[in-house]
Amino acid sequence: MTNQKNKILEWHKGRIAWFKSKTGISDYGLLWYTFIKGVIIGVVIMLLTGCGTIPAAIGTSASTYETYKTVTFVKGGTDLALAANDKKTTDDFMLSKITGYDCEVRRVLKEGIQAICKELKILPIQKPGLDNKEE
């Protein structure tokens, strides 16, 4: 049992090191990230445990809840259309903006979790009308 526990701990330490290297985040930043992630997960669990909790958390009127549902459906439809056309979803776009890497969550299905975020390949700007070999 202890050997299995050590394997899990070493795997988890490897995932943390990978995340830190991909995002360039410090240990202090990682602590804030995990705190905020925990708060978000707690709020999601709270919202999923009761029918009346969502309107109480985001507003007391029925129109607020209807607006929330509309935004959720529109975002889901937009993400579905983008994914169907092999483009980045809104989540991929936000993750790319936050990390500064080219991120696509669906890469995990083909290449594993390490392939979610890749370095951006920035090509040099070519000047029009010049043979770029002379530069």
Secondary structure as GFF3:
##gff-version 3
##sequence-region A 1 135
A	DSSP	alpha_helix	2	23	.	.	.	ID=ss1
A	DSSP	alpha_helix	27	48	.	.	.	ID=ss2
A	DSSP	alpha_helix	53	58	.	.	.	ID=ss3
A	DSSP	alpha_helix	62	84	.	.	.	ID=ss4
A	DSSP	alpha_helix	90	99	.	.	.	ID=ss5
A	DSSP	beta_strand	102	103	.	.	.	ID=ss6
A	DSSP	alpha_helix	107	111	.	.	.	ID=ss7
A	DSSP	three_ten_helix	113	115	.	.	.	ID=ss8
A	DSSP	beta_strand	117	118	.	.	.	ID=ss9
A	DSSP	three_ten_helix	132	134	.	.	.	ID=ss10
###
